[in-house]
Structure formats: C-alpha cells, structure tokens
C-alpha cells in the first residue's frame, strides 16, 4: 500500500499531466489552419508514449518511473505550447 507521500506525488503528477493535455486541446479549439495542427502535435506525440507506458506497466519491474515519464511529457508539452503561443503572438502582431 502506498504511503501518503507516494499518493501526493502521484496526484500532483496527474494534475500537471491534465494541465499539459488541456492547454494544447484548448489551443486546438481556438486556433485555425496550420496553428490548429501545431496545437494538436503534443497530443498526437503523447498518445504512442502513453500506450507504451501502459504496455510496460504490465511488467511490474519496468513501470517504476511512470510518474517521471508523465511529468516529462507534461513539461515538454507546456514548453512547446509556450513557444507556440509566443511565436503566434509575434506573427499576429506583425500582420497588423
């Protein structure tokens, strides 16, 4: 049975992952054209990673780093989306 620290870290990891998935989804719904596809990229790249992690979880010795892997995906997604927001903002201002 996991202790309170493990449970807290797991919940924090899942909350960060939810934010990492929500941000590109919100941008996908708001943007049009090429930017819409750019917003969908982290979700499409994260899907095979998720399937791979679930497959590894079937082997108890291999799935010990799932929190780190999910957190890494979420952080990379947030950095990617920050760059996408910044670039889109700069290009939109240049067009005005």
N, C-alpha and C positions, 0 to 999 in steps of 0.2 A: 504494500500500500504506500503510495507516495506521501511524503510529508507536506506540510503547508508551504514550504519554500518551493518545492517542485511544482505544486499546483499553481502557486502565484506566478512563477516564471512561465509556465505553460499558458496560463490565461493572458498574461502580458504579450507573449509571442503571438497568440491567436488574435488579440486585439490589434497589434501592429500589422499583422498579415491582412486583417479585414480592411484596415485603412489603406494598405498597399494595393488591395484589389479594388476598393471603392473609387480611388482617385482616377485611375485610367477609365473605369466604367463611366464615371460622371463626365470626364472629358470626351469620351466616345459619344455620349448622348448629346453633348453641347456643340461639338465641332462638326464641320462638314468637310468633304473632299479628302485630300491627302492627309490632313491633320487627324481626321477621324481614324484612318488606318494606322497612323503613328500612335494614337492613344490605345489602340487595341493590341499593339505589339507585345507589351509586357504580359498581358493576359494569355496571349497565344503561346508565348515562350514559357510561361509558368505552368501551363497545363501539362506538357510532357514531363516536366520536372516533378509535378505533383503525382502523376501516375507512377513515375519511377520511385518516388519516396514511398508510396503505398505498397508497391511491389516489394521493396526492401524491408518494409515493416513486417512482412510475413516471416522473415528470418529474424528472430529476437536479437541475435548478436550484431546485426547490421543497422538497426534503426535507432541507435542511441543518440544520434546527432540531429534528429528531425527538427528540434527547436532551432538549432543554429541554421539549418538549411532553409527553413521557412522564414526566419528573421532576415537572412541574407537576401532572399528573393524580394522580401518586402522593402528592404533598404535600397536595393538596386532599382526597384520599381519607382520608389519615391524620388531618387536622384534623377532617373531617366525622365520622370514626369516634370520635375522642376526645370530641367533643361528644356524640355518641350514647351512648357509654359513660357519660359523666358524667351526662347527663340521665336515662338509665335507672336508674343507681345511686341518684340522688336520689329519683326517683319510687318505686323499690322500697323504699327506707328509709322513705319517708313512709307507705307502705301497711302497714308492720309495726306 
